[in-house]
Amino acid sequence: MPSSREHILDVYETIMRTDGERTATLDAVAKGAGVSKGGLIYHFPSKDALAAALCERLQRLGDEDAARMRASADGPAAYYLRSSVYEGSDLDHALIAVARLVQAGNEQAVRTYQTLSSQWLTIIGESTSSPVLARIIKLLGDGMYYQALLTTPDSRRQGLTEDEITEIIAVLKSVPEQ
C-alpha cells in the first residue's frame, strides 16, 4: 500500500492526466486523496512542490526504463521501438501528466522531458552506426507513441504488428555505417 505522500502524488498525477493543470488545485488533490488540505500541505506545501515531485517520479521511471533499454537482449533501438506504445504503465501515466505541466509552461517539467529525451537518444546512439540513424529511430518511436495515444485501447499499435516492428528494426540495422 502506498504511503500517504505517494497516494497524494498518485491522485495529483491522475488529475493532471485526465483533467489538466488548471483542475489540479490543492483542494482538488486533497479531496481526491481523501485527506485534509493540511494533510496535503504537510507533504506538499504548494502546487510547485507537487509538480516537482511528479517530475522526480518521471525521472526515476525514465532512468529505470533507460536501464532496461541498455540491458535489452534485442538492443536499445529495438527496445525503444517495441516499447513505443501506450500501455497505461506507471511510466506512461507520468509521461502524460508531466506533458500537461510542459504545456502549462512549467520549466522543471520541460527540463525533465528534455533530459529523458536526450538520455534515450544517447542510449540509442551508442548502439547505432550514426547519429542521424539514432535520431531517425528516436523520432520513429516518438511518432509511434504519439499515434498510440490518439487511438483506442484495442488498436494502440495503429496497424503495426510485432512482425512489422521486427521488419522495421531489420531495415534500420541494415543501414550501412557512415
Backbone hydrogen bonds in HBPLUS format (Angstrom, degrees):
<---DONOR---> <-ACCEPTOR-->    atom                        ^
c    i                          cat <-CA-CA->   ^        H-A-AA   ^      H-
h    n   atom  resd res      DA  || num        DHA   H-A  angle D-A-AA Bond
n    s   type  num  typ     dist DA aas  dist angle  dist       angle   num
A0007-HIS N   A0003-SER O   2.82 MM   4  6.05 158.7  1.86 155.6 162.4     1
A0008-ILE N   A0004-SER O   2.89 MM   4  6.09 161.9  1.92 152.6 156.8     2
A0009-LEU N   A0005-ARG O   2.96 MM   4  6.22 158.0  2.01 146.8 153.4     3
A0010-ASP N   A0006-GLU O   2.78 MM   4  6.01 149.9  1.87 146.5 155.1     4
A0011-VAL N   A0007-HIS O   3.00 MM   4  6.30 156.2  2.05 149.4 155.0     5
A0012-TYR N   A0008-ILE O   2.95 MM   4  6.25 162.5  1.98 151.4 156.3     6
A0013-GLU N   A0009-LEU O   2.87 MM   4  6.06 164.0  1.90 150.3 154.7     7
A0014-THR N   A0010-ASP O   2.95 MM   4  6.19 157.2  2.00 147.3 153.3     8
A0015-ILE N   A0011-VAL O   2.92 MM   4  6.19 165.5  1.94 156.5 159.9     9
A0016-MET N   A0012-TYR O   2.87 MM   4  6.09 162.1  1.90 154.5 159.9    10
A0017-ARG N   A0013-GLU O   2.91 MM   4  6.14 161.0  1.95 150.1 155.1    11
A0018-THR N   A0014-THR O   2.88 MM   4  6.01 169.5  1.90 157.4 160.0    12
A0019-ASP N   A0015-ILE O   2.77 MM   4  5.32 156.9  1.83 142.5 150.2    13
A0020-GLY N   A0015-ILE O   3.08 MM   5  6.41 129.3  2.35 144.6 150.2    14
A0020-GLY N   A0016-MET O   3.17 MM   4  4.39 135.1  2.38 104.3 114.9    15
A0024-ALA N   A0021-GLU O   3.19 MM   3  5.21 139.0  2.36  98.4 109.8    16
A0025-THR N   A0023-THR O   2.84 MM   2  5.64 140.2  2.00 102.9  91.9    17
A0029-VAL N   A0025-THR O   2.94 MM   4  6.19 160.9  1.97 154.4 159.5    18
A0030-ALA N   A0026-LEU O   2.90 MM   4  6.02 166.4  1.91 150.9 155.0    19
A0031-LYS N   A0027-ASP O   2.91 MM   4  6.07 167.2  1.92 151.1 155.1    20
A0032-GLY N   A0028-ALA O   2.89 MM   4  6.00 165.9  1.91 146.7 151.2    21
A0033-ALA N   A0029-VAL O   2.86 MM   4  5.98 147.2  1.97 148.6 157.3    22
A0034-GLY N   A0030-ALA O   2.95 MM   4  6.02 115.0  2.38 138.5 154.5    23
A0035-VAL N   A0030-ALA O   3.01 MM   5  5.16 165.8  2.03 148.6 149.7    24
A0034-GLY N   A0031-LYS O   3.08 MM   3  5.08 147.5  2.19  99.2 109.2    25
A0039-GLY N   A0036-SER O   3.05 MM   3  4.97 117.7  2.45  92.1 107.4    26
A0040-LEU N   A0036-SER O   2.98 MM   4  6.36 152.0  2.06 149.1 156.6    27
A0041-ILE N   A0037-LYS O   2.85 MM   4  6.11 164.2  1.88 151.2 155.6    28
A0042-TYR N   A0038-GLY O   2.93 MM   4  6.09 136.3  2.13 139.6 150.6    29
A0043-HIS N   A0040-LEU O   3.01 MM   3  5.51 128.3  2.28 109.0 120.6    30
A0044-PHE N   A0040-LEU O   2.73 MM   4  5.85 168.0  1.75 158.1 162.1    31
A0049-ALA N   A0046-SER O   3.15 MM   3  5.13 123.0  2.49  92.3 106.0    32
A0050-LEU N   A0046-SER O   3.17 MM   4  6.58 151.2  2.26 143.0 150.4    33
A0051-ALA N   A0047-LYS O   2.86 MM   4  6.15 162.5  1.89 153.7 158.4    34
A0052-ALA N   A0048-ASP O   2.85 MM   4  6.03 156.7  1.90 145.3 151.9    35
A0053-ALA N   A0049-ALA O   3.00 MM   4  6.16 158.4  2.04 144.0 149.6    36
A0054-LEU N   A0050-LEU O   2.94 MM   4  6.20 153.0  2.01 148.5 156.3    37
A0055-CYS N   A0051-ALA O   2.93 MM   4  6.21 155.3  2.00 149.1 155.7    38
A0056-GLU N   A0052-ALA O   2.91 MM   4  6.19 153.6  1.98 147.0 154.6    39
A0057-ARG N   A0053-ALA O   2.90 MM   4  6.16 150.3  1.99 143.4 151.6    40
A0058-LEU N   A0054-LEU O   2.95 MM   4  6.27 162.4  1.98 149.8 153.9    41
A0059-GLN N   A0055-CYS O   2.90 MM   4  6.15 160.3  1.94 149.0 154.6    42
A0060-ARG N   A0056-GLU O   2.95 MM   4  6.17 159.8  1.99 148.5 153.5    43
A0061-LEU N   A0057-ARG O   2.91 MM   4  6.18 167.9  1.92 158.1 161.2    44
A0062-GLY N   A0058-LEU O   2.75 MM   4  5.87 155.1  1.81 151.5 159.4    45
A0063-ASP N   A0059-GLN O   2.83 MM   4  6.02 151.4  1.91 146.5 154.1    46
A0064-GLU N   A0060-ARG O   2.99 MM   4  6.29 153.8  2.06 147.1 154.2    47
A0065-ASP N   A0061-LEU O   2.94 MM   4  6.20 152.1  2.02 143.1 151.0    48
A0066-ALA N   A0062-GLY O   2.83 MM   4  6.08 152.3  1.90 146.0 154.0    49
A0067-ALA N   A0063-ASP O   3.01 MM   4  6.30 149.8  2.10 143.9 151.3    50
A0068-ARG N   A0064-GLU O   3.10 MM   4  6.46 152.7  2.18 143.6 150.7    51
A0069-MET N   A0065-ASP O   2.85 MM   4  6.17 151.8  1.92 149.2 157.9    52
A0070-ARG N   A0066-ALA O   2.97 MM   4  6.25 164.5  2.00 152.2 154.6    53
A0071-ALA N   A0067-ALA O   3.08 MM   4  6.24 147.1  2.19 142.1 151.0    54
A0072-SER N   A0068-ARG O   2.99 MM   4  5.92 115.5  2.42 141.6 155.5    55
A0072-SER N   A0069-MET O   3.24 MM   3  5.26 154.6  2.31 102.2 109.8    56
A0075-GLY N   A0072-SER O   3.05 MM   3  5.14 152.0  2.13 102.9 111.7    57
A0079-TYR N   A0075-GLY O   2.99 MM   4  6.18 160.8  2.02 154.6 160.9    58
A0080-TYR N   A0076-PRO O   2.85 MM   4  6.01 162.5  1.88 150.8 155.2    59
A0081-LEU N   A0077-ALA O   3.05 MM   4  6.32 164.1  2.07 151.5 155.1    60
A0082-ARG N   A0078-ALA O   2.87 MM   4  6.01 166.1  1.89 153.6 158.1    61
A0083-SER N   A0079-TYR O   2.88 MM   4  5.96 142.4  2.02 148.2 158.0    62
A0084-SER N   A0081-LEU O   3.22 MM   3  5.15 162.4  2.26 102.6 107.4    63
A0093-HIS N   A0089-SER O   2.92 MM   4  6.22 166.0  1.94 156.5 159.4    64
A0094-ALA N   A0090-ASP O   2.98 MM   4  6.19 163.8  2.01 149.8 154.1    65
A0095-LEU N   A0091-LEU O   2.84 MM   4  6.01 160.6  1.88 153.7 159.5    66
A0096-ILE N   A0092-ASP O   3.02 MM   4  6.25 164.8  2.05 156.3 158.9    67
A0097-ALA N   A0093-HIS O   3.02 MM   4  6.18 166.3  2.04 151.0 155.1    68
A0098-VAL N   A0094-ALA O   2.89 MM   4  5.98 166.1  1.91 153.1 156.9    69
A0099-ALA N   A0095-LEU O   2.90 MM   4  5.99 142.6  2.04 138.7 149.8    70
A0100-ARG N   A0096-ILE O   3.13 MM   4  6.48 142.4  2.28 143.4 152.0    71
A0100-ARG N   A0097-ALA O   3.17 MM   3  5.25 126.4  2.47  95.0 108.0    72
A0101-LEU N   A0097-ALA O   3.33 MM   4  6.79 144.0  2.47 136.8 146.1    73
A0101-LEU N   A0098-VAL O   2.98 MM   3  4.91 118.0  2.38  92.5 108.3    74
A0102-VAL N   A0098-VAL O   2.87 MM   4  6.27 150.8  1.96 149.2 157.9    75
A0103-GLN N   A0099-ALA O   2.92 MM   4  6.22 159.6  1.96 149.0 153.7    76
A0104-ALA N   A0100-ARG O   3.11 MM   4  6.36 135.4  2.32 134.3 145.8    77
A0104-ALA N   A0101-LEU O   3.07 MM   3  4.96 125.5  2.38  91.5 106.1    78
A0106-ASN N   A0101-LEU O   3.01 MM   5  5.43 168.0  2.02 152.0 148.0    79
A0105-GLY N   A0102-VAL O   2.87 MM   3  5.07 158.7  1.91 109.5 116.1    80
A0110-VAL N   A0106-ASN O   3.05 MM   4  6.40 155.1  2.12 150.2 157.5    81
A0111-ARG N   A0107-GLU O   2.95 MM   4  6.22 164.2  1.98 150.9 154.6    82
A0112-THR N   A0108-GLN O   2.85 MM   4  6.05 156.1  1.91 147.4 154.4    83
A0113-TYR N   A0109-ALA O   2.94 MM   4  6.17 166.7  1.96 153.3 156.1    84
A0114-GLN N   A0110-VAL O   2.93 MM   4  6.15 164.2  1.95 152.8 157.6    85
A0115-THR N   A0111-ARG O   2.83 MM   4  5.98 157.3  1.88 149.3 155.6    86
A0116-LEU N   A0112-THR O   2.98 MM   4  6.23 167.2  2.00 154.8 157.4    87
A0117-SER N   A0113-TYR O   2.91 MM   4  6.03 169.3  1.92 155.2 158.8    88
A0118-SER N   A0114-GLN O   2.94 MM   4  6.00 161.6  1.97 146.1 151.5    89
A0119-GLN N   A0115-THR O   2.87 MM   4  6.04 153.4  1.94 145.6 153.7    90
A0120-TRP N   A0116-LEU O   2.89 MM   4  6.15 167.8  1.91 159.8 161.2    91
A0121-LEU N   A0117-SER O   2.98 MM   4  6.16 161.2  2.01 147.8 153.5    92
A0122-THR N   A0118-SER O   2.85 MM   4  6.01 158.7  1.90 148.8 154.8    93
A0123-ILE N   A0119-GLN O   3.05 MM   4  6.31 162.3  2.08 152.3 156.3    94
A0124-ILE N   A0120-TRP O   2.98 MM   4  6.22 163.2  2.01 151.3 156.0    95
A0125-GLY N   A0121-LEU O   2.79 MM   4  5.94 160.5  1.83 150.6 156.9    96
A0126-GLU N   A0122-THR O   2.96 MM   4  6.21 140.8  2.12 145.9 155.6    97
A0127-SER N   A0124-ILE O   2.98 MM   3  5.43 151.7  2.06 110.6 119.6    98
A0128-THR N   A0125-GLY O   3.38 MM   3  5.21 169.2  2.39 101.7 104.8    99
A0134-ALA N   A0130-SER O   3.05 MM   4  6.36 158.9  2.10 149.7 155.8   100
A0135-ARG N   A0131-PRO O   2.98 MM   4  6.20 156.6  2.04 144.1 149.8   101
A0136-ILE N   A0132-VAL O   2.93 MM   4  6.24 155.3  1.99 148.6 155.6   102
A0137-ILE N   A0133-LEU O   2.94 MM   4  6.21 163.4  1.97 155.0 158.4   103
A0138-LYS N   A0134-ALA O   2.94 MM   4  6.17 163.6  1.96 151.1 156.0   104
A0139-LEU N   A0135-ARG O   2.86 MM   4  6.04 167.1  1.87 154.0 157.3   105
A0140-LEU N   A0136-ILE O   2.83 MM   4  5.98 153.9  1.90 148.2 156.1   106
A0141-GLY N   A0137-ILE O   2.92 MM   4  6.15 166.3  1.94 154.2 157.2   107
A0142-ASP N   A0138-LYS O   2.87 MM   4  6.09 157.9  1.92 149.4 156.4   108
A0143-GLY N   A0139-LEU O   2.86 MM   4  5.99 155.9  1.92 144.8 151.3   109
A0144-MET N   A0140-LEU O   2.91 MM   4  6.18 152.7  1.98 147.6 155.4   110
A0145-TYR N   A0141-GLY O   2.93 MM   4  6.17 156.1  1.99 148.2 154.4   111
A0146-TYR N   A0142-ASP O   2.91 MM   4  6.12 163.1  1.94 150.3 155.0   112
A0147-GLN N   A0143-GLY O   2.94 MM   4  6.13 162.5  1.97 147.8 152.4   113
A0148-ALA N   A0144-MET O   2.95 MM   4  6.16 150.7  2.04 142.4 150.8   114
A0149-LEU N   A0145-TYR O   3.02 MM   4  6.35 143.8  2.15 147.3 156.9   115
A0149-LEU N   A0146-TYR O   3.15 MM   3  5.20 124.5  2.48  95.1 108.9   116
A0150-LEU N   A0147-GLN O   3.04 MM   3  5.19 137.5  2.23  99.8 111.8   117
A0151-THR N   A0148-ALA O   3.38 MM   3  5.40 162.2  2.41 109.2 108.8   118
A0155-SER N   A0152-THR O   2.95 MM   3  5.51 166.3  1.97 123.2 127.7   119
A0158-GLN N   A0155-SER O   3.14 MM   3  5.72 166.3  2.16 123.6 126.4   120
A0160-LEU N   A0157-ARG O   2.87 MM   3  5.20 169.1  1.88 123.3 125.1   121
A0165-ILE N   A0161-THR O   2.99 MM   4  6.33 156.9  2.04 153.3 159.6   122
A0166-THR N   A0162-GLU O   2.92 MM   4  6.14 156.9  1.98 146.8 153.4   123
A0167-GLU N   A0163-ASP O   2.90 MM   4  6.16 150.3  1.99 143.6 151.8   124
A0168-ILE N   A0164-GLU O   2.89 MM   4  6.16 156.3  1.95 147.5 153.8   125
A0169-ILE N   A0165-ILE O   2.94 MM   4  6.19 161.9  1.98 151.3 156.0   126
A0170-ALA N   A0166-THR O   2.97 MM   4  6.22 153.1  2.04 144.2 151.7   127
A0171-VAL N   A0167-GLU O   2.96 MM   4  6.23 158.8  2.00 151.4 156.5   128
A0172-LEU N   A0168-ILE O   2.94 MM   4  6.20 162.9  1.97 153.4 158.1   129
A0173-LYS N   A0169-ILE O   2.88 MM   4  6.09 151.4  1.96 147.2 155.3   130
A0174-SER N   A0170-ALA O   3.10 MM   4  6.28 130.3  2.36 137.8 150.1   131
A0174-SER N   A0171-VAL O   3.11 MM   3  5.17 135.3  2.32  96.6 109.2   132
A0175-VAL N   A0172-LEU O   3.29 MM   3  5.52 164.6  2.32 105.9 110.4   133
